[in-house]
């Protein structure tokens, strides 16, 4: 039962954090920031927010810096959007899984092209 509640809270936080980031952080400076997942501690007091930042390397650095700088503001706005007994402390982490997935797909495509060219 508790895991079902934790899952619902995780999804609510993911949605609320994503909306708050879209409103508070401009895309031009920080690239496009998307919330991929939220991992909650057992007591729901700490949330690791996995984000991906689309843009050049400067925009990615700026985006992560802005997230850390505006963390308390984002927490306040999320607290207003999601009513919980305790608002979790947000910790932003860059999610590398999307980039790794793209890299794996590229390797697979190259392998398919290499094996396809030897068959003809």
Secondary structure, DSSP 4 states (H G I P E B T S, - for coil): -HHHHHHHHHHHHHHHHHHHHHHHS-HHHH-EEEEEEEEE-TTSSEEEEEEEEES-HHHHHHHHHHHHHTHHHHHHHHHHHS--SSPPEEEEEE--HHHHHHHHHHHHHHHHHHHHHHH-
